[in-house]
Amino acid sequence: MGASSLIVLIIAAVAFSGIAILISKLVLKASTNKQKGEPYECGIPTTGKTWVQLNVGYYLFALIFLIFDVELVFLYPWAVVAKKLGWIALIEIVIFFFILFTGFLYAHKKGALKWM
């Protein structure tokens, strides 16, 4: 499993996505109208300016959610090999959780977890 496998995987990904786009262009009928160019917001017609500034707290909350969500992705491979590795795996995951908990405490102290 070397560089040639990676090259084959990239070529296959580009080919499959290109073929899917080509088939959709050939099969579907293209139609253009005024509504397709408008921003979509829950099916309700927009009134006023559509470019409104949102509070940065929403973005911070979403980023913190993503950090803890990605943390769960790292827990699965650890759980698979934890029994084979023994105490080393336990020490590593305790350090990992300590770093995450420290980040959580920092975000909580800064008020990033307060909902508007």
N, C-alpha and C positions, 0 to 999 in steps of 0.2 A: 504494500500500500504506500506508494511513493507519489512523486510528482505527477506521474502519468495518470494515476487514478484521479487526482484532483483536476487535471486538464480534461479528462473524459467527463467528469461530473459537471464541470463548467460548460462544456460543449453541449451536453445533454440538457442542462437547464435552459440554456439559450435557445436550443432547438425546440424543446417542448413549449416554451413560452411563445416563441415566434410562430410556431404552428398553430397554437391556440388563438393568437391574435389574428392570424391570416384566415383561419376558419370563421371566426366571428365577423370579420370584414366581408367575407364572401357570402355568408348565410344571411346575416341580418341586413335589413333595409335601412339605409341611412336617412334620417329625417332631422331637419333643423327647424326650430321654432324659437320664439322669444323666451319662452319659459325655461328652456334648457340653459340659457345663459344667466339666469337669475340665481342668487345664492339660495340654498335650501335650508329652511329652519322649521322643522317639525310640521310641514304642510301648511303653515300659516303664512299668508302673504306678508312680505316685509313692509313696514311703514317707517319713514324717516331714514336716518343714516344707518347703514349696515355695519359700518366700521366703528364699533364702540370699544372703549378700553376696559378690559376686565381687571379685576383685582389680582395682583401677583400671588396672593395667598392660595388661590385655586391651583395655580401651576406648582407651587411648592408642595401642596397637599398631594397632587398627582405624582410628583417626582418621588416623594417619600413612599407613597404606595408602591410605585414601581420598584424601588430599592428593596422593599421587604418582599415583594412578589418574586423578584429575581433570586432572592435569598432562598426561597423554597425550591427553585430549580437546582441550586447547589446542594440541597439537603438530600435529594434522591440518590445521586451517585455515592455520596458519603454513606447513606444507609445500606447500599448494596455491598460495600466493601468493609463496613465497620467491624463485622465479626472477624474477618481475616486479619485486619490490622491491629485489633485489640486496643490496648491502652493508648497507643499513639493516636488513633482515630478519635478517641474520646477527648484527649487533650487538645487536638486540633480544632474540634468542633466547639469546645468550651472557649478557646481563644477567638474563634470566628463569631460566636454569639456575644462575647464580651465587646468586640469591636462594633458589632451591630447595635448592641444595647447602648454603648457610649454615643453612637450617632443618634440613636433615638432620644436619649436624654438631652443631647445638644439641641436637637430640633424642638423638643418640648420646652426647653429653657428659652429658646429664641421666640417661641410662640407660633411656630410654623404649623402646629397641629390644632390651633384654635380655629373653629369654623366661624365664618363671618357672622 
